[in-house]
Amino acid sequence: MENLNEIKDEITCSFDKGVIRVDNDKALKDLILKGGKKAVMELATSLKERYEAMFGHSICIRDRSLACEIYYHHRLNERYKRSEAKHGPRRFSTWMLRHMRVIDCGELKEDNNRLIWDFVSLFYR
């Protein structure tokens, strides 16, 4: 069985100025299934450290907000997949699945829903 660090290493991500992108794929699903929210918090911290090493400054996203966005995008993605499996493709669920393949997490000036994730993260434990 893979440990959580090995799974974290398999997660595909990319970095642009003010944005961290995470593929919403099997590696992320495995991390969440095996490590839950704690593992996502560790992933968020790791992603922010990688961003800082790459750009020479930290990204202006709180760890909890980043973890919350990653976790709940994944959960919604799984819900829409189950819905399509049960009821067949629907226009809205197909659109949502297409847009949740990659989780875009940006600073406030780059991400129009950053304030929403900041608020939701207050309840993320």
Phi, psi and omega in degrees: 000134180289143174273169186296326179295322177295320179295316179302323179294336181276347183289127181273128179216162176218161186228133170231166180303118178080006184218136170243129178245136180233128176291132180268078189230194183299321181298317178294318178300316179298318179300314182291320179296322184271331186238350178063205184295327179299317179295325178291323175298317178295320177298316180301316179298316179297318179296319179294323177295318178295320178300313182296320178296325182284317187256350178081007176206159182280155175275142183273066174222130177291146181306313183296322179294318178296313179299317180300314180298315179297311184299311185283332171297318178297314180300315178297319178302315179296321179297315180293325176297315179296321179297315179293324178295324182277317188249357184086166181297138173236151184306313183292314182294323177296318178297315180298315180299319179297320183277350180255008177298322177237130180267111179269117180242109184238163173296166184307318182287344181255340189231111186289354177244018180301319180297326178296313180293324176300318180291310181300326182295341176298336182253002182277115181232000000 
